């Protein structure tokens, strides 16, 4: 059966979220969190969340948006 023929509640979907230190990777901004949630219909199947050390300070403006601070990522994988 084609995906387009399936009921949306029968399809597993994965939603991703990426938090960064800013909007300009060419200026050194980097990822500080990866997250994902897998759902089917209204059922949450799996959740993934991992803090990442961006190897730079997280600006206060970014922390104000995602509430991730330098102390949260200290010692986390790069």
Order of alpha helices (4+ residues) and beta strands (2+ residues): beta-beta-beta-alpha-alpha
